């Protein structure tokens, strides 16, 4: 049964991942409900059902649009795979526990944010507001211990990041600040701080690597949302263990 449900959530994640790609691409442009059918961003031709099968359509079409033959960004299948694998891994780790719902909501939000931030360098307020409502409901049903932990986490994410923005004179954006507030609401202060540390660490390593290989220059603006998502994903699955290891190791 466990194997079946793991595979089932893999399929659900792949399907939802395809939808999240659309949300991440359309919401910043205000086009989410303007056109029901998915379309090629180059020739704007509506796509047929067999062009929308997660991952497989990309492979069968050799990474190109069937209509205009322009290359399709590998971001689409990679993000579909991200949701599929992360959904199934969430069940593998948490089973049918309330924490599974929290993990799936966070990972869904991260997917949309990665797509929109990589494409437009924007973290949409509408996406954050939508998930904020869901996390408020979740924390009302399954409160942190103590119950005000999620409130403190949200305020820490909001105020703490605002201070960093002021000190760094715009080193981070308003979208990052709001995202940290939402993560604090969902995970509480400890896992929020871990997310911030991991996001900064991962971002520094990746950016220095890209600069070293001259993929980007020091002057290139780099979206921070994907690094926050990466740090948050690690915090979801391993945060408590990492914090316990750190405290036992150094204190």
N, C-alpha and C positions, 0 to 999 in steps of 0.2 A: 504493500500500500504506500509506503514511504517513497519508494522509487517511482511509482505511478504519479503521485502527487507532485513530486519534484519535476518530473517531465511535463506534467500538466501546467505547472506554474512557469516552466520554461516557454511553453507555447503561448500562454497568456502574456508573458513579458514581451515576447517577440511581436505579438499583435498590437499590444498597447504601445510598444516602442515605436512602431510605425506611425501610430496616431500622435505620439508625443513629438516626433519629428515635425509633423505638420503644425502642431501647436507652437513649437519653438520657432518655426519659420514664419508663421502667419500672424501671431499675436503682436509682435513688435510693429508690424505693418498695418495692423487693424483689419486684417483680411480673413480672420478665422472662419466666419460664417458667410462671407461674401460669395464664395464658390464652394459648393458641396463636394465636387469631385476633385481629387488630387490631380495636379498638372505638372508638366515639365517646366522648371523655372526658366529654361532657355527659349523654347518655342511655344510655351503655354498651351500645348496640346493636352487635352484631358486624357488621363491614363486609364487603360482598361484593367479589369480585375487581375489578369495574369501578369500585369506589370507592377502589381502592388503586393505580391507575396513577399513577406519579410525575408531578406537575405537572398533567397533563391532567385527572385526576379533579377536582382543585381548580378548574380553569378551567371544566369542563363543569358542575360543581355550583354554579358561581357563588360559591364560597367558603363554602358552607353544607352542613351535614349533611343527607342525603336523608331522614333519619328524624325528627329533631327540629327541623330548620331553623335550628339555632343556627349562628352564624358559626364557621368553622374558622380557627384562627390562621394568618396568612400565613407564620409561621415554618416550617411544614412544607414548602411548595413552595420557599421561598427556600433552605432548607438542602439540599433535594434538588438544586436547581440549583447550589448551592455545590459539592457533591460531584461532580456531573456535569462541571461546567466545570473544576474543579481537577484531576480525574483526567485529563481529556483534555489539559489544559495541561501536566500533568506529563510525559506521554508526548511532547508536542510539544517540551518543553525537554530532557528527559533521554534520550529514546529507550529502547531496551531495554538499559539499564545498571543495575547494582546500585542506583544512586542513585534510580532510579524506584521500586523496592520501598520504600526508606526514605521517599520523599516520600508515597507512597500510604498507608503506615502512619501517618505523622504526621498527614496530612490527615484520615484516618478518625478518629483519636483526637480531633483538634480538633473535628470535626463533633459527636461525642457530647458533648464537654465544653461546647461552646457551647449546645447544647439543654438540658442538665441545669442548667448554671449560670444561664441566662436564666430557666428555669422555676422552679427550686428554690433558686438560689444555693448549689449544692452541686457539687463536683467529686468524683464517686464514686471511692472507693479501689479498688473492684473493677475499674473501667475502667482506672485507672492501673496496677494490678498486672498486668492482662492484657497491656497493651501493653509494660510493662517486660520481661516475659518474651520477647516478640517482639523487642524491641530488643536484649536480651542475646544472643539467638540470632543476630540480624543482625550485631552487632558481633563475635561470635565467628567468623563466616564472613568478614565484611568489616571487619576492625579499622581503627581510625583510625591515623594515622601521627603520633607514635608510638602504640603499641597502647593505652597507658594514658591516652590523651587523653579517651576516653569516660568513664573512671572519674573523672578530675579534673573533667570537665564535670558529672557527676552530683553530686559532692561540692560543687562550686562552687554549683550550683543549690540544693542542699539547705541548706548552711551559710550561704551568702550571703543567701538569702531569710529564713532564720531570724533572722539578725542584723537585717535590715530590719524584721521583724515585732516584734522586741523594742524596737528604737529608736523605731519609729512607734507602739508600744503597740497593736498589732492593726490597723495600716493595711492589712495583707494577711492572708489566711487560710492555714490549714494546707494546704488543697487547692492553693492557688497555689504554696506551697513545694514540695509533692510534684510538681506538674506541671513546675515549672522543673527539678527533679532529673531527671525523665524526659527532658525536652528536652535537658538537658546530656548525658545518656547517649547519646542518639541523634545529636546534632549536634556535641558537643564544646564547649569553653569559649568560643571566639571567637564562634561563632554563637549560643550561649546568651546571652552578654552583649549581642549585637546584638538578640536577641529581647526581652530585658528593656528595653533602651533604646526600641525601637520600640513595645512594649506600653505603656510609660509615656507616651510621646509621643502615641500614638494615643488612649489613654485620656483624657489631659488635654484634647486638642482636642475629642473627642466630648463629654465631660462638661461642659466649659465651654460648648459650643454648646447642649447640652440645658438647662443652667441659664439661659443667656442668654434662650432662648426659653420659659423657664418650663415645660418639659416635666417636669423634676424639680427638687427643691430641694437645697440644699447638704447637708441632713440625710438625704437618701435614700441608703440603702446601694446600691451599684452593683457588680454582679458583674465581677470583673477577668478571669475566664477567657476571655471572647470577645476581649479585647484581647491577651491572651497568645497566643491562637490566631492573631489577625491578624498580630502581630509575628512569630510562628513561621512563618507561611505566607510572609511576605515574605523571611524569612531563608532558607527552603528554596530559593526560586527566585533570589533576588538577593543573598543574604548575602555570598558571596565577592566579588562585584563591588563591593558597597558598601564592604566593608572595604578592598579594594585601592584604591578611589577615595579613601577617607578617608586612608589612609596616604600615598598619593602626593600628595595635596593639602596635607596639613598637616605631613608629616614628610619 
